Amino acid sequence: MPQALDTARLSQLLTHGIGVAPEYRHVPKEVVPGDIVQTPAVLLKWYDIHPLGLPIPPAIGALARAAVESGRLPMHGLGFVVLHRCAGDFYFLIACNWRNENELWETIWYKNGDAMDDFTVFPREHAHLPTYCVWELVPIWHEQQAWSRFLSTDRGVDNIVKWSEQQYRGSA
């Protein structure tokens, strides 16, 4: 039987804050698969995440794709990219690949509107840091499931093709 929660402690927790601003209102976003990135070293599925009716501008998508295709990341193997339009013109570019059979490795870049000409690595200097938002977890969960299915195969070319065709499209 689950342990009953101490409601007095919950009240204390609320006074310290639960990490959600009182004025915050959650809204859905859209996840749209894009063209696969393929270089001699890596094959990456692509996902755009954006607010409904506010897609990622083609110039930002091209800039993000150029950053990933440039080889500036030491990636190899199979993985995926998430280009997330956050609030306004702030973007996260999350490049992930599978390593050591079952580990998801990542590099996070960002671009803050016109204040930045290009995507740059997001600074991560502290021990306790943000990872993924609720919208980014949707394609990540899909990719976790696709990778698990792929690991159960002989992992040959035909199964890489099948894995690459499994992309999520829909609401987040």
Summary of the structure (lengths in Angstrom):
residues: 172
radius of gyration: 18.5
end to end distance: 32.7
largest distance: 58.0
contacts: 420
relative contact order: 0.16
helix: 28%
strand: 31%
